[in-house]
């Protein structure tokens, strides 16, 4: 084993270097992120990770989307730019309040080959057990979504049987929905473009960016999952139960 082997080992070690972005969040201005910062810095030091930067959202609720959380937005942009390849957070609820949102976030990180470390839940996707744990979370999120869809569909059928008129009611033929106005195209055209781009080798993140839509919408079209139901329709259906 000569010089070539040693160089290969060193290059391999460099390629595996973990560059971590530490995400900190508290819901109110009266709270502090100092304890989160200290603990996560210690974890990074013990793990031999290089701390690239800290990304903080102070006094911001986890129910807010990415557009209202500048720290999270900057964190994900740095992950996209491959500036970091591990995201560390104090707890799963620091990243979001919804299981489905968290799974969508994980899917986005997986597409970027970026790992996730959650201190309180002892989840580390740099390890096989951590990856398995989050795959199970994905299974439960899918089950939750399927149960909601099944319940709404049952409610729709029951409401229809009772003669309840469902839908917005004032949309004329040929008129675009609010979503279609935002997309600048019909739903059918959007789905066609998503599939065409994906077939051409474009990744989920790039498709979302090119069309100005979320990765969840892209994934839903590509996996042929049921479309999100209209809130008004869902409320009417569930009210009839």
Secondary structure, 3 states (H helix, E strand, C coil): CCHHHHHHHHHHHHHCCCEEEEEEEECCCCCCCHHHHHHHHHHHHHHCCEEEEEEEEECCCCCCCHHHCHHHHHHHHHHHCCCCCEEEECCHHHHCCCHHHHHHHHHHHHHCCCEEEECCCCEECCCHHHHHHHHHHHHHHHHHHHHHHHHHHHHHHHHHHCCCCCCCCCCCCCCCCHHHHHHCCCHHHHHHHHHHHHHCCCCHHHHHHHHCCCHHHHHHHHCCCCCCCCHHHHHHHHHCC
